[in-house]
Amino acid sequence: MSISILQSSCKKDKPAPNYPPGSNENVNTWTLDSLRRYYYWSDGLPANPALDRAPQDFFSAMRNASDRFSYILLPGDPSTVSITNRSQYGFDYTTIKEKNTGLVFGVVKLVLNDSPASRSGLKRGDYISKINGKAITQENAAALQQELLSGTQVTITLAELSGNELKDTGSVGLTAGFTFEQPAVSSIIDNGGSKTAYLYIYDFSPGLAASLYNIFMGFKNAAVTELILDLRYNSGGQVAEAAGVCAMIASGMTYNTPFITYKGNKNGGTRSESLGDAASFDHTLNFNALLQSNLNLKRIFILATGATASASEVMVNNLKPYIQVVLIGERTRGKDEASFKIADARVPKQVEWEMHPIVYKLFNAAGSGGYSGGIDPDIKIVEFDNLPLQSFGTWEDPLVKAALDKISGKSIVQTRQLKPSGKGGFAAQAILADSRAILASASTVITHR
């Protein structure tokens, strides 16, 4: 959607230039008009910018200095879309310098189901010594991450730690391919007589909340009294899905429970939505069905890292007025802003580009927001302080263990004091590159107009 801009003078109205469809000037005029209407920082847009630049360059020049997340893309043109490990191969890894040995290697922290990575046998916790035959070093860690994304095939050499050495165990060849939507990982942990539910959610993609209904009904029928929600690698997605999941957690939730406030520019103003409105604005969700699976909880434990972003942070912040939220892990990414897709709705359509500018700042029902620096954990636990990484949901995982200790009333110690899980007791001294953090930086909270 766009608006018409008319320029006038005291002497005579000056007609707007008629640029040819497809030209940079035509695309950029539409972009500027749309930004003037929707962009959160619209007051700071230049009055007469040069319109002859390439659309992405023009959009970048229009972005406010405070804007970290707005972007523009051309559907069908891969060169305008950020490529990630997930989209290419279906896994994420972090390159570390190990504290005790000084060794540098990659640690696989996530492998998506039914992806090129999983089909090649890659799994969470694997160590990577080489990419395309090149040993990973402190100097080339970031460059090799980019090399991995630059093509459609990559060879990864796996290794194991033996004493103070990294020994290669074999190579895995990956070819870029399709990855299907990821099912949630859930379990019920008997924690000394009480039952604690564990739920790992990869993202807040459309349809997530409805897909979790049976899982929450299973939790409810099992009479769980605590919930550990694992969002450590969840870079976000739809506000509607986050609202739907919230509806199944906290006690006293109704359709009319205040949930979120959006604050936009002078055109967008301020608007608030109830939990039901936020979850079901597109009428594809049975909100009353979700309420039937509500766990009636008084507190929740949420696991987070620096890759926890956007809609995941909405869950953390917007549950706080209604339930005790215990955040375990690391400071979150810090996305207290929302966007929606803007495309040319004119008939006939003149501009093929789509943009996702920041439109709103976000606040919870108590008026609390302003977490652009991230949300600090209540219990700080760095999972890379305790290698090897454990499978999601196991009690040996340091983040899960911290939650279970809190539930059982045990004192919680930092991970450096925990008994090492598995062999070695290795830990990261420094993070050199992180593929998931790249994706978290590229994501935005997605809402509706």
C-alpha positions as CSV (number, residue, x, y, z in Angstrom):
1,M,0.0,0.0,0.0
2,S,1.3,3.5,-0.7
3,I,0.1,7.1,-0.6
4,S,0.4,9.9,-3.1
5,I,2.6,12.8,-2.3
6,L,1.7,16.1,-3.8
7,Q,4.1,19.0,-3.8
8,S,2.7,22.5,-4.0
9,S,4.0,26.0,-4.3
10,C,2.5,29.4,-4.0
11,K,2.4,29.9,-7.7
12,K,1.3,26.6,-9.1
13,D,1.0,23.0,-8.2
14,K,3.9,21.0,-9.5
15,P,2.8,17.5,-10.9
16,A,4.6,14.5,-9.5
17,P,7.1,13.0,-11.9
18,N,5.9,10.0,-13.9
19,Y,8.8,7.5,-13.7
20,P,8.7,4.4,-15.9
21,P,7.6,1.2,-14.1
22,G,10.6,-0.8,-13.0
23,S,13.0,2.1,-12.9
24,N,14.9,2.9,-9.7
25,E,13.1,6.2,-9.5
26,N,9.7,4.4,-9.7
27,V,10.6,1.8,-7.1
28,N,12.2,4.3,-4.7
29,T,9.3,6.8,-4.9
30,W,6.9,4.0,-3.8
31,T,9.4,3.1,-1.1
32,L,9.6,6.6,0.2
33,D,5.9,7.2,0.1
34,S,5.3,4.0,2.1
35,L,8.0,4.8,4.6
36,R,6.5,8.3,5.2
37,R,3.2,6.6,6.0
38,Y,4.3,3.6,8.1
39,Y,7.9,3.9,9.2
40,Y,8.4,4.4,13.0
41,W,11.1,7.1,12.3
42,S,9.1,8.7,9.5
43,D,9.8,12.2,10.9
44,G,13.5,11.8,10.2
45,L,13.2,10.9,6.5
46,P,15.0,13.3,4.1
47,A,12.7,15.6,2.2
48,N,14.3,15.2,-1.3
49,P,16.5,12.1,-1.4
50,A,18.2,11.0,-4.6
51,L,15.9,8.5,-6.3
52,D,18.3,7.0,-8.8
53,R,20.1,4.6,-6.5
54,A,19.5,0.8,-6.6
55,P,16.5,0.0,-4.4
56,Q,18.4,-1.8,-1.6
57,D,21.0,1.0,-1.5
58,F,18.2,3.6,-1.4
59,F,16.4,1.7,1.4
60,S,19.6,1.5,3.5
61,A,20.1,5.2,3.1
62,M,16.6,5.9,4.4
63,R,17.0,3.8,7.5
64,N,17.2,5.7,10.8
65,A,20.5,5.3,12.7
66,S,18.5,3.6,15.5
67,D,17.0,1.1,13.1
68,R,18.7,-2.3,13.3
69,F,16.2,-4.6,11.6
70,S,14.3,-3.1,8.7
71,Y,14.9,-4.6,5.3
72,I,13.7,-4.8,1.7
73,L,13.7,-7.7,-0.8
74,L,12.7,-8.7,-4.3
75,P,10.7,-12.0,-4.2
76,G,12.3,-14.6,-6.3
77,D,15.7,-12.9,-6.3
78,P,18.0,-14.8,-3.9
79,S,20.6,-12.0,-4.0
80,T,18.3,-9.8,-2.0
81,V,17.6,-12.3,0.7
82,S,19.9,-13.2,3.6
83,I,21.1,-16.7,3.4
84,T,21.5,-18.6,6.6
85,N,22.8,-22.0,7.7
86,R,19.2,-23.0,8.4
87,S,17.9,-22.1,4.9
88,Q,20.8,-23.8,3.2
89,Y,21.6,-26.9,5.2
90,G,19.4,-27.0,8.3
91,F,21.9,-26.6,11.1
92,D,23.5,-24.0,13.3
93,Y,26.9,-23.9,14.9
94,T,29.1,-21.8,17.1
95,T,32.9,-21.5,16.7
96,I,34.7,-21.3,20.1
97,K,38.1,-21.0,21.5
98,E,38.3,-23.7,24.2
99,K,39.3,-22.4,27.7
100,N,41.5,-25.3,28.9
101,T,43.3,-26.3,25.6
102,G,43.2,-23.1,23.5
103,L,41.8,-25.2,20.6
104,V,39.5,-23.6,18.1
105,F,36.6,-25.6,16.7
106,G,32.9,-25.4,15.8
107,V,30.2,-26.8,18.0
108,V,26.9,-27.9,16.3
109,K,24.1,-26.7,18.5
110,L,21.1,-27.3,16.4
111,V,20.2,-29.8,13.6
112,L,16.7,-29.4,12.1
113,N,14.6,-32.5,11.5
114,D,14.5,-33.8,7.9
115,S,17.1,-31.4,6.7
116,P,20.3,-31.9,4.6
117,A,22.3,-31.8,7.9
118,S,20.1,-34.4,9.7
119,R,20.1,-36.6,6.6
120,S,23.9,-36.6,6.6
121,G,24.0,-37.7,10.2
122,L,25.0,-34.3,11.8
123,K,23.7,-34.0,15.4
124,R,23.7,-31.5,18.2
125,G,27.0,-31.5,20.1
126,D,29.2,-32.6,17.2
127,Y,32.6,-30.8,16.9
128,I,33.8,-29.3,13.6
129,S,37.5,-29.0,12.9
130,K,37.5,-28.1,9.2
131,I,35.2,-26.5,6.6
132,N,36.0,-27.4,3.0
133,G,39.3,-28.9,4.2
134,K,40.4,-25.7,5.9
135,A,41.2,-25.9,9.6
136,I,39.1,-23.4,11.7
137,T,41.3,-20.9,13.4
138,Q,40.7,-17.8,15.5
139,E,41.6,-15.6,12.5
140,N,39.4,-17.3,9.8
141,A,36.3,-18.4,11.9
142,A,34.0,-15.6,10.5
143,A,35.4,-16.0,7.0
144,L,34.7,-19.7,6.9
145,Q,31.2,-19.1,8.1
146,Q,30.7,-16.9,5.1
147,E,32.3,-19.4,2.8
148,L,29.9,-22.1,4.1
149,L,27.0,-19.9,3.0
150,S,28.6,-18.8,-0.4
151,G,27.7,-22.0,-2.3
152,T,25.3,-24.9,-2.3
153,Q,27.7,-27.6,-1.2
154,V,30.1,-27.9,1.7
155,T,32.3,-30.5,3.3
156,I,32.5,-30.5,7.1
157,T,35.2,-32.4,9.0
158,L,34.1,-33.7,12.3
159,A,36.4,-34.3,15.3
160,E,36.6,-35.3,18.9
161,L,38.5,-33.9,21.8
162,S,41.2,-36.3,23.1
163,G,43.2,-34.9,25.9
164,N,44.6,-31.6,24.6
165,E,44.2,-32.6,20.9
166,L,41.4,-32.3,18.3
167,K,41.4,-35.5,16.3
168,D,39.4,-35.8,13.0
169,T,36.9,-38.6,12.9
170,G,35.5,-38.2,9.4
171,S,33.9,-35.8,6.9
172,V,30.3,-35.0,6.0
173,G,29.3,-33.6,2.7
174,L,26.2,-31.3,2.6
175,T,24.2,-30.2,-0.3
176,A,21.7,-27.3,0.1
177,G,18.2,-28.5,0.1
178,F,14.7,-28.0,1.6
179,T,13.9,-28.3,5.3
180,F,10.3,-28.9,6.5
181,E,8.6,-27.2,9.4
182,Q,10.0,-28.3,12.8
183,P,7.8,-30.1,15.3
184,A,8.1,-29.1,18.9
185,V,10.1,-31.2,21.3
186,S,8.2,-32.0,24.5
187,S,8.5,-34.3,27.6
188,I,7.3,-34.6,31.2
189,I,9.9,-34.8,33.9
190,D,9.1,-36.4,37.3
191,N,10.9,-34.1,39.6
192,G,10.6,-35.6,43.0
193,G,6.9,-36.2,43.1
194,S,5.8,-33.2,41.1
195,K,5.6,-33.2,37.3
196,T,7.4,-30.6,35.2
197,A,6.6,-30.2,31.5
198,Y,9.4,-29.3,29.0
199,L,8.7,-27.7,25.6
200,Y,11.2,-26.7,23.0
201,I,9.9,-24.4,20.3
202,Y,12.1,-23.6,17.3
203,D,10.1,-20.5,16.0
204,F,6.7,-18.8,16.0
205,S,5.7,-19.7,12.4
206,P,2.0,-19.6,11.3
207,G,-0.1,-22.4,12.8
208,L,2.3,-23.1,15.7
209,A,-0.2,-22.4,18.5
210,A,-2.8,-24.7,17.1
211,S,-0.2,-27.4,16.5
212,L,0.6,-27.3,20.2
213,Y,-2.9,-27.9,21.4
214,N,-2.6,-31.7,21.8
215,I,0.8,-31.3,23.6
216,F,-0.7,-28.8,26.1
217,M,-3.7,-31.1,26.6
218,G,-1.3,-33.9,27.4
219,F,0.5,-31.7,29.9
220,K,-2.9,-30.8,31.5
221,N,-4.1,-34.4,31.7
222,A,-0.8,-35.4,33.3
223,A,-1.4,-32.7,35.9
224,V,1.9,-30.9,35.4
225,T,2.6,-28.1,37.9
226,E,5.6,-26.4,36.2
227,L,6.6,-25.6,32.7
228,I,10.1,-25.2,31.2
229,L,9.8,-23.4,27.8
230,D,12.9,-23.6,25.8
231,L,13.3,-20.6,23.5
232,R,17.2,-20.5,23.5
233,Y,17.5,-20.5,19.7
234,N,14.0,-19.1,18.8
235,S,14.5,-16.0,16.7
236,G,10.8,-15.3,16.7
237,G,8.1,-14.8,14.1
238,Q,4.4,-14.0,14.4
239,V,3.0,-12.1,17.4
240,A,-0.3,-14.1,16.9
241,E,1.4,-17.4,17.6
242,A,3.1,-16.1,20.7
243,A,-0.2,-14.8,22.0
244,G,-1.8,-18.2,21.3
245,V,0.9,-20.0,23.2
246,C,0.5,-17.6,26.1
247,A,-3.2,-18.4,26.2
248,M,-2.4,-22.0,27.1
249,I,0.0,-21.2,30.0
250,A,-1.0,-18.5,32.6
251,S,-4.0,-18.8,34.9
252,G,-7.0,-16.5,34.4
253,M,-6.5,-16.0,30.6
254,T,-9.6,-14.9,28.6
255,Y,-10.2,-13.5,25.1
256,N,-10.4,-10.0,26.6
257,T,-7.2,-10.2,28.7
258,P,-5.0,-7.2,27.7
259,F,-1.9,-8.4,25.9
260,I,0.1,-6.0,23.8
261,T,0.3,-2.3,22.9
262,Y,1.8,-1.0,19.7
263,K,3.1,2.5,19.5
264,G,3.8,3.8,16.0
265,N,4.5,7.1,14.2
266,K,2.0,10.1,14.0
267,N,0.0,8.1,11.4
268,G,0.0,4.8,13.3
269,G,-0.6,6.2,16.7
270,T,-1.1,3.8,19.6
271,R,-3.3,0.8,19.7
272,S,-3.7,-2.1,22.1
273,E,-4.9,-5.6,21.6
274,S,-6.4,-8.2,23.8
275,L,-4.9,-11.7,24.0
276,G,-7.8,-13.1,21.9
277,D,-7.6,-10.3,19.3
278,A,-3.8,-10.7,19.0
279,A,-4.0,-14.5,18.6
280,S,-6.9,-14.7,16.2
281,F,-7.0,-11.5,14.1
282,D,-7.0,-13.6,10.9
283,H,-9.8,-15.9,12.1
284,T,-7.8,-19.1,11.5
285,L,-7.4,-20.0,15.2
286,N,-10.0,-21.5,17.6
287,F,-9.1,-19.4,20.6
288,N,-11.6,-21.1,22.9
289,A,-10.1,-24.4,22.1
290,L,-6.7,-23.1,23.2
291,L,-8.2,-22.0,26.5
292,Q,-9.4,-25.5,27.1
293,S,-5.8,-26.7,27.3
294,N,-4.7,-23.9,29.6
295,L,-2.3,-25.2,32.4
296,N,-3.4,-22.5,34.9
297,L,0.2,-21.9,36.0
298,K,1.5,-19.3,38.4
299,R,5.0,-19.2,37.0
300,I,7.1,-20.3,34.0
301,F,10.7,-21.0,33.4
302,I,11.9,-19.7,30.0
303,L,15.4,-20.7,28.6
304,A,17.1,-18.1,26.5
305,T,20.3,-17.0,24.8
306,G,21.4,-14.1,22.6
307,A,19.6,-15.8,19.8
308,T,16.3,-15.5,21.6
309,A,14.6,-12.7,19.7
310,S,11.4,-10.8,18.6
311,A,8.3,-12.9,19.3
312,S,10.2,-15.0,21.8
313,E,10.9,-11.8,23.7
314,V,7.2,-10.8,23.4
315,M,6.4,-14.0,25.3
316,V,8.9,-13.2,28.0
317,N,7.8,-9.6,28.4
318,N,4.1,-9.9,27.9
319,L,3.6,-12.9,30.3
320,K,5.1,-10.9,33.1
321,P,1.9,-9.0,34.1
322,Y,0.1,-12.3,34.7
323,I,2.7,-14.9,35.8
324,Q,6.1,-15.1,37.4
325,V,8.6,-15.4,34.6
326,V,12.0,-16.9,35.5
327,L,14.4,-16.3,32.7
328,I,17.4,-18.7,32.6
329,G,20.4,-18.5,30.4
330,E,21.8,-15.4,28.8
331,R,20.6,-11.9,27.8
332,T,18.1,-12.0,24.9
333,R,18.7,-10.2,21.6
334,G,16.7,-7.1,22.2
335,K,13.9,-6.7,19.6
336,D,11.2,-4.5,21.1
337,E,9.9,-3.5,17.7
338,A,7.5,-4.9,15.1
339,S,7.0,-4.9,11.4
340,F,4.6,-6.1,8.7
341,K,5.1,-6.7,5.1
342,I,4.4,-3.8,2.7
343,A,3.8,-4.6,-0.9
344,D,2.5,-2.5,-3.8
345,A,-1.3,-3.0,-3.8
346,R,-2.0,-0.8,-6.9
347,V,-3.7,-2.3,-9.9
348,P,-1.9,-2.9,-12.1
349,K,1.0,-3.5,-9.8
350,Q,4.1,-1.4,-10.6
351,V,6.6,-2.4,-8.0
352,E,7.6,-6.0,-7.3
353,W,9.8,-5.2,-4.2
354,E,8.5,-5.9,-0.7
355,M,9.7,-4.3,2.5
356,H,9.6,-4.9,6.2
357,P,10.2,-1.6,7.9
358,I,10.0,-1.2,11.7
359,V,6.5,0.2,12.3
360,Y,5.9,-0.1,16.0
361,K,7.5,-0.2,19.4
362,L,6.1,-2.9,21.7
363,F,4.8,-2.8,25.3
364,N,3.0,-5.3,27.5
365,A,-0.3,-4.8,29.4
366,A,1.5,-3.0,32.2
367,G,3.1,-0.6,29.8
368,S,6.5,-2.1,30.1
369,G,8.8,-2.3,27.1
370,G,12.0,-0.7,26.1
371,Y,14.2,-3.8,26.1
372,S,16.2,-2.9,23.0
373,G,19.3,-3.9,24.9
374,G,17.9,-7.4,25.6
375,I,16.2,-8.9,28.6
376,D,18.6,-10.0,31.4
377,P,18.2,-13.5,32.8
378,D,17.2,-14.1,36.4
379,I,19.6,-17.0,36.5
380,K,22.7,-16.6,34.3
381,I,23.8,-19.9,32.7
382,V,26.0,-20.1,29.6
383,E,25.6,-23.4,28.0
384,F,29.0,-23.3,26.3
385,D,30.6,-23.2,29.7
386,N,29.7,-26.9,30.0
387,L,30.6,-29.0,26.9
388,P,29.6,-31.3,25.3
389,L,26.1,-30.0,24.6
390,Q,23.3,-32.2,25.7
391,S,20.1,-33.2,23.9
392,F,17.2,-30.9,24.3
393,G,15.1,-31.6,27.4
394,T,17.6,-33.8,29.2
395,W,18.2,-33.0,32.9
396,E,22.0,-33.0,32.2
397,D,21.5,-29.8,30.1
398,P,22.8,-27.0,32.4
399,L,19.8,-24.7,31.6
400,V,17.2,-27.4,32.2
401,K,19.1,-28.5,35.4
402,A,19.0,-24.9,36.7
403,A,15.2,-24.8,36.3
404,L,14.8,-28.2,37.9
405,D,17.0,-27.2,40.8
406,K,14.9,-24.0,41.3
407,I,11.7,-26.0,41.2
408,S,13.0,-28.5,43.8
409,G,14.3,-25.7,46.0
410,K,18.0,-26.5,45.6
411,S,20.6,-23.8,45.5
412,I,21.7,-22.9,42.0
413,V,25.3,-22.6,41.1
414,Q,27.0,-21.2,38.0
415,T,27.8,-23.7,35.3
416,R,31.5,-23.5,36.0
417,Q,30.8,-25.1,39.3
418,L,28.5,-27.8,37.9
419,K,29.8,-31.3,37.5
420,P,30.8,-31.7,33.9
421,S,28.2,-33.6,31.8
422,G,29.8,-36.3,29.8
423,K,33.5,-36.6,29.1
424,G,36.1,-33.9,29.2
425,G,34.5,-31.0,31.0
426,F,35.4,-28.6,28.3
427,A,34.2,-24.9,28.1
428,A,34.3,-22.0,25.8
429,Q,36.8,-19.2,26.6
430,A,35.5,-17.0,23.7
431,I,32.8,-17.2,21.0
432,L,34.4,-16.4,17.6
433,A,31.4,-16.9,15.3
434,D,27.7,-17.8,15.7
435,S,25.4,-18.7,12.8
436,R,22.3,-18.5,14.9
437,A,23.1,-15.0,16.1
438,I,23.2,-13.9,12.5
439,L,19.7,-15.2,11.9
440,A,18.5,-13.6,15.1
441,S,19.8,-10.3,14.0
442,A,18.0,-10.6,10.7
443,S,14.5,-11.5,12.1
444,T,11.7,-9.1,13.1
445,V,8.6,-9.3,15.1
446,I,5.8,-9.9,12.6
447,T,2.3,-8.4,13.2
448,H,-0.6,-7.2,11.2
449,R,-1.7,-3.7,10.1
